[in-house]
Amino acid sequence: MTREPGSRGGLDERAVLLAAGLADLAVTTLGSGLGIVRGLLRRSDAAEMASEAERDLEARGRLVLDRYMSPPPAHLEVLARHVLARRTGDGG
């Protein structure tokens, strides 16, 4: 299934090549990820790192939920509050 770099293969051949490339990328990424995890597990402060990572993930989750779950305040409502605050601050 080897061809010259400039030649175009059929659709089936291209799909197989893309799938093989994607599988190779996944295996390489998984392998390096496992190496990193093994190195982290050997550390003496692994429990502390895990709890810090958990806190970071909770904070990120909270930010995401705040960003997407609560609707932003209505623009005109914000302007009305500013006007009201100015009027009550000026006394009139």
DRENBA-502723 format. One record per residue: x, y, z of N, C-alpha, C, CB in turn; residue in one letter. Coordinates in Angstrom, 2 decimals. Glycine has a CB too. Example, Ala and Ser with C-alpha at 12.3 -4.5 7.8 and 13.67 -1.06 7.14 Angstrom:
<recs>
neast 13.19	nnorth -5.69	nup 7.80	caeast 12.30	canorth -4.50	caup 7.80	ceast 13.20	cnorth -3.30	cup 7.80	cbeast 11.31	cbnorth -4.47	cbup 9.05	code a
neast 12.85	nnorth -2.25	nup 7.08	caeast 13.67	canorth -1.06	caup 7.14	ceast 12.90	cnorth 0.03	cup 7.87	cbeast 14.08	cbnorth -0.60	cbup 5.72	code s
</recs>
This chain:
<recs>
neast 0.81	nnorth -1.19	nup 0.00	caeast 0.00	canorth 0.00	caup 0.00	ceast 0.86	cnorth 1.26	cup 0.00	cbeast -0.93	cbnorth -0.01	cbup 1.19	code m
neast 2.12	nnorth 1.11	nup -0.34	caeast 2.98	canorth 2.28	caup -0.39	ceast 2.92	cnorth 2.89	cup -1.77	cbeast 4.43	cbnorth 1.92	cbup -0.02	code t
neast 2.84	nnorth 4.19	nup -1.80	caeast 2.78	canorth 4.94	caup -3.05	ceast 3.72	cnorth 6.11	cup -2.96	cbeast 1.34	cbnorth 5.41	cbup -3.37	code r
neast 3.89	nnorth 6.76	nup -4.05	caeast 4.70	canorth 7.97	caup -4.06	ceast 3.90	cnorth 9.09	cup -3.42	cbeast 5.13	cbnorth 8.35	cbup -5.50	code e
neast 4.57	nnorth 10.04	nup -2.74	caeast 3.86	canorth 11.10	caup -2.03	ceast 2.93	cnorth 11.93	cup -2.89	cbeast 4.85	cbnorth 12.00	cbup -1.40	code p
neast 3.22	nnorth 12.10	nup -4.18	caeast 2.39	canorth 12.96	caup -5.01	ceast 1.18	cnorth 12.28	cup -5.62	cbeast 3.21	cbnorth 13.52	cbup -6.10	code g
neast 1.12	nnorth 10.94	nup -5.60	caeast 0.01	canorth 10.26	caup -6.26	ceast -1.23	cnorth 10.22	cup -5.38	cbeast 0.42	cbnorth 8.83	cbup -6.64	code s
neast -2.40	nnorth 10.25	nup -6.02	caeast -3.68	canorth 10.25	caup -5.31	ceast -4.24	cnorth 8.85	cup -5.32	cbeast -4.69	cbnorth 11.25	cbup -5.94	code r
neast -4.59	nnorth 8.32	nup -4.16	caeast -5.19	canorth 7.00	caup -4.09	ceast -6.70	cnorth 7.11	cup -4.13	cbeast -4.75	cbnorth 6.27	cbup -2.82	code g
neast -7.34	nnorth 5.96	nup -4.11	caeast -8.78	canorth 5.94	caup -4.09	ceast -9.31	cnorth 6.39	cup -2.73	cbeast -9.30	cbnorth 4.55	cbup -4.42	code g
neast -10.61	nnorth 6.58	nup -2.67	caeast -11.25	canorth 7.04	caup -1.45	ceast -11.08	cnorth 6.03	cup -0.32	cbeast -12.73	cbnorth 7.31	cbup -1.69	code l
neast -11.19	nnorth 4.75	nup -0.64	caeast -11.02	canorth 3.70	caup 0.37	ceast -9.60	cnorth 3.72	cup 0.94	cbeast -11.32	cbnorth 2.32	cbup -0.22	code d
neast -8.63	nnorth 3.85	nup 0.06	caeast -7.23	canorth 3.86	caup 0.50	ceast -6.95	cnorth 5.08	cup 1.38	cbeast -6.29	cbnorth 3.86	cbup -0.71	code e
neast -7.50	nnorth 6.21	nup 1.02	caeast -7.29	canorth 7.43	caup 1.82	ceast -7.93	cnorth 7.28	cup 3.19	cbeast -7.87	cbnorth 8.66	cbup 1.10	code r
neast -9.12	nnorth 6.64	nup 3.24	caeast -9.79	canorth 6.44	caup 4.52	ceast -8.97	cnorth 5.53	cup 5.42	cbeast -11.20	cbnorth 5.86	cbup 4.32	code a
neast -8.40	nnorth 4.47	nup 4.84	caeast -7.57	canorth 3.56	caup 5.62	ceast -6.32	cnorth 4.27	cup 6.11	cbeast -7.17	cbnorth 2.33	cbup 4.77	code v
neast -5.70	nnorth 5.07	nup 5.26	caeast -4.51	canorth 5.81	caup 5.67	ceast -4.82	cnorth 6.80	cup 6.79	cbeast -3.91	cbnorth 6.54	cbup 4.48	code l
neast -5.95	nnorth 7.49	nup 6.67	caeast -6.34	canorth 8.44	caup 7.72	ceast -6.61	cnorth 7.72	cup 9.03	cbeast -7.58	cbnorth 9.23	cbup 7.29	code l
neast -7.30	nnorth 6.59	nup 8.97	caeast -7.59	canorth 5.82	caup 10.18	ceast -6.31	cnorth 5.30	cup 10.81	cbeast -8.54	cbnorth 4.65	cbup 9.87	code a
neast -5.37	nnorth 4.82	nup 10.00	caeast -4.10	canorth 4.34	caup 10.53	ceast -3.30	cnorth 5.47	cup 11.16	cbeast -3.28	cbnorth 3.67	cbup 9.42	code a
neast -3.29	nnorth 6.61	nup 10.53	caeast -2.59	canorth 7.76	caup 11.10	ceast -3.20	cnorth 8.20	cup 12.41	cbeast -2.59	cbnorth 8.91	cbup 10.12	code g
neast -4.53	nnorth 8.21	nup 12.47	caeast -5.22	canorth 8.59	caup 13.70	ceast -4.95	cnorth 7.58	cup 14.81	cbeast -6.73	cbnorth 8.70	cbup 13.45	code l
neast -4.95	nnorth 6.29	nup 14.48	caeast -4.66	canorth 5.25	caup 15.47	ceast -3.24	cnorth 5.39	cup 15.98	cbeast -4.87	cbnorth 3.85	cbup 14.87	code a
neast -2.29	nnorth 5.67	nup 15.09	caeast -0.90	canorth 5.84	caup 15.50	ceast -0.76	cnorth 7.04	cup 16.43	cbeast 0.00	cbnorth 6.00	cbup 14.28	code d
neast -1.44	nnorth 8.12	nup 16.11	caeast -1.41	canorth 9.31	caup 16.96	ceast -1.99	cnorth 9.02	cup 18.33	cbeast -2.18	cbnorth 10.46	cbup 16.30	code l
neast -3.09	nnorth 8.28	nup 18.38	caeast -3.72	canorth 7.92	caup 19.66	ceast -2.80	cnorth 7.05	cup 20.50	cbeast -5.04	cbnorth 7.20	cbup 19.43	code a
neast -2.17	nnorth 6.06	nup 19.88	caeast -1.26	canorth 5.17	caup 20.62	ceast -0.06	cnorth 5.94	cup 21.13	cbeast -0.80	cbnorth 4.00	cbup 19.73	code v
neast 0.50	nnorth 6.81	nup 20.31	caeast 1.65	canorth 7.60	caup 20.74	ceast 1.28	cnorth 8.52	cup 21.90	cbeast 2.19	cbnorth 8.43	cbup 19.58	code t
neast 0.14	nnorth 9.18	nup 21.79	caeast -0.31	canorth 10.08	caup 22.84	ceast -0.60	cnorth 9.32	cup 24.13	cbeast -1.55	cbnorth 10.85	cbup 22.39	code t
neast -1.25	nnorth 8.18	nup 24.00	caeast -1.55	canorth 7.36	caup 25.17	ceast -0.27	cnorth 6.87	cup 25.83	cbeast -2.44	cbnorth 6.17	cbup 24.78	code l
neast 0.69	nnorth 6.45	nup 25.03	caeast 1.96	canorth 5.97	caup 25.57	ceast 2.70	cnorth 7.04	cup 26.34	cbeast 2.84	cbnorth 5.45	cbup 24.46	code g
neast 2.78	nnorth 8.24	nup 25.78	caeast 3.47	canorth 9.31	caup 26.50	ceast 2.66	cnorth 9.74	cup 27.73	cbeast 3.70	cbnorth 10.52	cbup 25.57	code s
neast 1.34	nnorth 9.69	nup 27.64	caeast 0.51	canorth 10.02	caup 28.79	ceast 0.70	cnorth 9.03	cup 29.93	cbeast -0.95	cbnorth 10.07	cbup 28.39	code g
neast 0.80	nnorth 7.75	nup 29.59	caeast 1.03	canorth 6.73	caup 30.62	ceast 2.40	cnorth 6.92	cup 31.27	cbeast 0.92	cbnorth 5.32	cbup 30.02	code l
neast 3.38	nnorth 7.30	nup 30.49	caeast 4.70	canorth 7.56	caup 31.05	ceast 4.67	cnorth 8.72	cup 32.04	cbeast 5.70	cbnorth 7.86	cbup 29.94	code g
neast 3.92	nnorth 9.74	nup 31.71	caeast 3.78	canorth 10.89	caup 32.62	ceast 3.07	cnorth 10.47	cup 33.89	cbeast 3.01	cbnorth 12.04	cbup 31.94	code i
neast 2.00	nnorth 9.68	nup 33.76	caeast 1.25	canorth 9.23	caup 34.93	ceast 2.13	cnorth 8.36	cup 35.81	cbeast -0.02	cbnorth 8.45	cbup 34.50	code v
neast 2.91	nnorth 7.46	nup 35.22	caeast 3.83	canorth 6.62	caup 36.00	ceast 4.82	cnorth 7.48	cup 36.78	cbeast 4.58	cbnorth 5.64	cbup 35.08	code r
neast 5.35	nnorth 8.50	nup 36.13	caeast 6.29	canorth 9.39	caup 36.80	ceast 5.64	cnorth 10.14	cup 37.94	cbeast 6.88	cbnorth 10.38	cbup 35.82	code g
neast 4.40	nnorth 10.56	nup 37.75	caeast 3.71	canorth 11.28	caup 38.81	ceast 3.39	cnorth 10.38	cup 40.00	cbeast 2.43	cbnorth 11.90	cbup 38.28	code l
neast 3.06	nnorth 9.12	nup 39.72	caeast 2.74	canorth 8.19	caup 40.81	ceast 3.96	cnorth 7.87	cup 41.67	cbeast 2.16	cbnorth 6.90	cbup 40.25	code l
neast 5.15	nnorth 8.02	nup 41.12	caeast 6.37	canorth 7.75	caup 41.88	ceast 6.73	cnorth 8.89	cup 42.82	cbeast 7.52	cbnorth 7.49	cbup 40.93	code r
neast 6.11	nnorth 10.02	nup 42.64	caeast 6.44	canorth 11.18	caup 43.48	ceast 5.90	cnorth 10.98	cup 44.89	cbeast 5.86	cbnorth 12.48	cbup 42.87	code r
neast 6.57	nnorth 11.58	nup 45.85	caeast 6.14	canorth 11.43	caup 47.24	ceast 4.95	cnorth 12.32	cup 47.57	cbeast 7.29	cbnorth 11.75	cbup 48.18	code s
neast 4.76	nnorth 13.39	nup 46.80	caeast 3.65	canorth 14.31	caup 47.07	ceast 2.48	cnorth 14.08	cup 46.11	cbeast 4.13	cbnorth 15.76	cbup 46.97	code d
neast 2.30	nnorth 12.84	nup 45.69	caeast 1.24	canorth 12.53	caup 44.72	ceast -0.14	cnorth 12.82	cup 45.28	cbeast 1.33	cbnorth 11.06	cbup 44.29	code a
neast -0.37	nnorth 12.52	nup 46.55	caeast -1.69	canorth 12.77	caup 47.15	ceast -1.99	cnorth 14.27	cup 47.18	cbeast -1.76	cbnorth 12.18	cbup 48.58	code a
neast -0.98	nnorth 15.06	nup 47.52	caeast -1.16	canorth 16.51	caup 47.54	ceast -1.43	cnorth 17.05	cup 46.13	cbeast 0.07	cbnorth 17.21	cbup 48.14	code e
neast -0.71	nnorth 16.52	nup 45.15	caeast -0.92	canorth 16.95	caup 43.77	ceast -2.32	cnorth 16.57	cup 43.29	cbeast 0.14	cbnorth 16.34	cbup 42.85	code m
neast -2.78	nnorth 15.38	nup 43.68	caeast -4.12	canorth 14.93	caup 43.28	ceast -5.19	cnorth 15.83	cup 43.88	cbeast -4.35	cbnorth 13.46	cbup 43.69	code a
neast -5.03	nnorth 16.20	nup 45.15	caeast -6.05	canorth 17.07	caup 45.77	ceast -6.01	cnorth 18.47	cup 45.16	cbeast -5.84	cbnorth 17.14	cbup 47.29	code s
neast -4.81	nnorth 18.94	nup 44.81	caeast -4.71	canorth 20.25	caup 44.16	ceast -5.35	cnorth 20.20	cup 42.77	cbeast -3.23	cbnorth 20.68	cbup 44.05	code e
neast -5.13	nnorth 19.12	nup 42.04	caeast -5.75	canorth 18.97	caup 40.73	ceast -7.27	cnorth 18.90	cup 40.86	cbeast -5.23	cbnorth 17.70	cbup 40.02	code a
neast -7.75	nnorth 18.24	nup 41.89	caeast -9.20	canorth 18.16	caup 42.12	ceast -9.78	cnorth 19.56	cup 42.39	cbeast -9.51	cbnorth 17.22	cbup 43.31	code e
neast -9.09	nnorth 20.34	nup 43.21	caeast -9.55	canorth 21.71	caup 43.48	ceast -9.55	cnorth 22.56	cup 42.21	cbeast -8.66	cbnorth 22.38	cbup 44.57	code r
neast -8.50	nnorth 22.40	nup 41.40	caeast -8.43	canorth 23.15	caup 40.15	ceast -9.58	cnorth 22.76	cup 39.21	cbeast -7.10	cbnorth 22.90	cbup 39.46	code d
neast -9.86	nnorth 21.46	nup 39.12	caeast -10.95	canorth 21.02	caup 38.25	ceast -12.30	cnorth 21.53	cup 38.74	cbeast -10.98	cbnorth 19.49	cbup 38.16	code l
neast -12.50	nnorth 21.53	nup 40.06	caeast -13.75	canorth 22.07	caup 40.60	ceast -13.89	cnorth 23.55	cup 40.28	cbeast -13.83	cbnorth 21.84	cbup 42.13	code e
neast -12.80	nnorth 24.29	nup 40.41	caeast -12.83	canorth 25.72	caup 40.11	ceast -13.13	cnorth 25.95	cup 38.63	cbeast -11.50	cbnorth 26.39	cbup 40.49	code a
neast -12.51	nnorth 25.17	nup 37.77	caeast -12.78	canorth 25.30	caup 36.33	ceast -14.23	cnorth 24.97	cup 36.02	cbeast -11.85	cbnorth 24.37	cbup 35.52	code r
neast -14.74	nnorth 23.91	nup 36.66	caeast -16.14	canorth 23.54	caup 36.45	ceast -17.08	cnorth 24.63	cup 36.91	cbeast -16.45	cbnorth 22.25	cbup 37.18	code g
neast -16.76	nnorth 25.24	nup 38.04	caeast -17.59	canorth 26.33	caup 38.55	ceast -17.60	cnorth 27.51	cup 37.57	cbeast -17.10	cbnorth 26.78	cbup 39.93	code r
neast -16.42	nnorth 27.83	nup 37.03	caeast -16.33	canorth 28.93	caup 36.06	ceast -17.15	cnorth 28.62	cup 34.80	cbeast -14.87	cbnorth 29.18	cbup 35.68	code l
neast -17.05	nnorth 27.40	nup 34.32	caeast -17.80	canorth 27.02	caup 33.11	ceast -19.30	cnorth 27.11	cup 33.37	cbeast -17.42	cbnorth 25.59	cbup 32.66	code v
neast -19.75	nnorth 26.58	nup 34.50	caeast -21.18	canorth 26.64	caup 34.80	ceast -21.65	cnorth 28.08	cup 34.97	cbeast -21.49	cbnorth 25.83	cbup 36.07	code l
neast -20.85	nnorth 28.89	nup 35.62	caeast -21.23	canorth 30.30	caup 35.78	ceast -21.30	cnorth 31.01	cup 34.43	cbeast -20.23	cbnorth 31.03	cbup 36.69	code d
neast -20.40	nnorth 30.64	nup 33.55	caeast -20.35	canorth 31.30	caup 32.23	ceast -21.55	cnorth 30.93	cup 31.37	cbeast -19.06	cbnorth 30.93	cbup 31.51	code r
neast -21.94	nnorth 29.66	nup 31.41	caeast -22.97	canorth 29.21	caup 30.48	ceast -24.35	cnorth 29.03	cup 31.08	cbeast -22.55	cbnorth 27.93	cbup 29.89	code y
neast -24.46	nnorth 28.91	nup 32.39	caeast -25.76	canorth 28.65	caup 32.99	ceast -26.51	cnorth 29.92	cup 33.40	cbeast -25.59	cbnorth 27.76	cbup 34.20	code m
neast -25.81	nnorth 30.90	nup 33.87	caeast -26.52	canorth 32.11	caup 34.30	ceast -26.55	cnorth 33.10	cup 33.14	cbeast -25.85	cbnorth 32.75	cbup 35.55	code s
neast -27.73	nnorth 33.58	nup 32.80	caeast -27.81	canorth 34.53	caup 31.70	ceast -27.21	cnorth 35.88	cup 32.12	cbeast -29.28	cbnorth 34.72	cbup 31.24	code p
neast -26.63	nnorth 36.58	nup 31.19	caeast -26.07	canorth 37.90	caup 31.53	ceast -27.21	cnorth 38.87	cup 31.84	cbeast -25.19	cbnorth 38.45	cbup 30.36	code p
neast -26.93	nnorth 39.89	nup 32.65	caeast -27.99	canorth 40.85	caup 32.97	ceast -28.42	cnorth 41.61	cup 31.71	cbeast -27.52	cbnorth 41.83	cbup 34.06	code p
neast -29.67	nnorth 42.00	nup 31.71	caeast -30.21	canorth 42.74	caup 30.57	ceast -29.51	cnorth 44.11	cup 30.49	cbeast -31.76	cbnorth 42.92	cbup 30.68	code a
neast -29.13	nnorth 44.49	nup 29.30	caeast -28.37	canorth 45.72	caup 29.09	ceast -29.15	cnorth 46.94	cup 29.59	cbeast -28.03	cbnorth 45.88	cbup 27.61	code h
neast -30.42	nnorth 47.02	nup 29.23	caeast -31.21	canorth 48.18	caup 29.64	ceast -31.41	cnorth 48.21	cup 31.16	cbeast -32.57	cbnorth 48.16	cbup 28.93	code l
neast -31.50	nnorth 47.05	nup 31.77	caeast -31.63	canorth 46.98	caup 33.23	ceast -30.37	cnorth 47.54	cup 33.90	cbeast -31.88	cbnorth 45.53	cbup 33.68	code e
neast -29.23	nnorth 47.21	nup 33.37	caeast -27.96	canorth 47.72	caup 33.91	ceast -27.90	cnorth 49.23	cup 33.76	cbeast -26.75	cbnorth 47.06	cbup 33.21	code v
neast -28.28	nnorth 49.73	nup 32.60	caeast -28.28	canorth 51.19	caup 32.38	ceast -29.25	cnorth 51.88	cup 33.33	cbeast -28.64	cbnorth 51.51	cbup 30.93	code l
neast -30.43	nnorth 51.30	nup 33.52	caeast -31.41	canorth 51.90	caup 34.42	ceast -30.88	cnorth 51.95	cup 35.85	cbeast -32.73	cbnorth 51.11	cbup 34.38	code a
neast -30.18	nnorth 50.93	nup 36.27	caeast -29.60	canorth 50.93	caup 37.62	ceast -28.54	cnorth 52.00	cup 37.77	cbeast -29.01	cbnorth 49.56	cbup 37.95	code r
neast -27.73	nnorth 52.19	nup 36.73	caeast -26.72	canorth 53.25	caup 36.78	ceast -27.37	cnorth 54.63	cup 36.89	cbeast -25.81	cbnorth 53.20	cbup 35.53	code h
neast -28.41	nnorth 54.85	nup 36.11	caeast -29.12	canorth 56.14	caup 36.14	ceast -29.73	cnorth 56.34	cup 37.52	cbeast -30.21	cbnorth 56.20	cbup 35.05	code v
neast -30.37	nnorth 55.32	nup 38.06	caeast -30.99	canorth 55.42	caup 39.37	ceast -29.95	cnorth 55.71	cup 40.45	cbeast -31.75	cbnorth 54.12	cbup 39.69	code l
neast -28.80	nnorth 55.05	nup 40.36	caeast -27.74	canorth 55.28	caup 41.34	ceast -27.22	cnorth 56.71	cup 41.25	cbeast -26.59	cbnorth 54.28	cbup 41.13	code a
neast -27.11	nnorth 57.26	nup 40.06	caeast -26.66	canorth 58.65	caup 39.90	ceast -27.67	cnorth 59.62	cup 40.47	cbeast -26.40	cbnorth 58.97	cbup 38.43	code r
neast -28.93	nnorth 59.35	nup 40.20	caeast -29.99	canorth 60.26	caup 40.69	ceast -30.05	cnorth 60.25	cup 42.22	cbeast -31.38	cbnorth 59.85	cbup 40.11	code r
neast -29.96	nnorth 59.09	nup 42.82	caeast -30.01	canorth 59.05	caup 44.28	ceast -28.74	cnorth 59.59	cup 44.89	cbeast -30.25	cbnorth 57.62	cbup 44.77	code t
neast -27.64	nnorth 59.52	nup 44.18	caeast -26.37	canorth 60.09	caup 44.67	ceast -26.35	cnorth 61.59	cup 44.59	cbeast -25.19	cbnorth 59.53	cbup 43.89	code g
neast -27.06	nnorth 62.17	nup 43.59	caeast -27.10	canorth 63.64	caup 43.41	ceast -28.15	cnorth 64.28	cup 44.30	cbeast -27.38	cbnorth 63.99	cbup 41.95	code d
neast -29.06	nnorth 63.47	nup 44.83	caeast -30.10	canorth 64.02	caup 45.69	ceast -31.31	cnorth 64.46	cup 44.92	cbeast -29.57	cbnorth 65.15	cbup 46.48	code g
neast -31.41	nnorth 64.11	nup 43.67	caeast -32.56	canorth 64.62	caup 42.98	ceast -33.06	cnorth 63.76	cup 41.95	cbeast -32.28	cbnorth 65.87	cbup 42.43	code g
</recs>
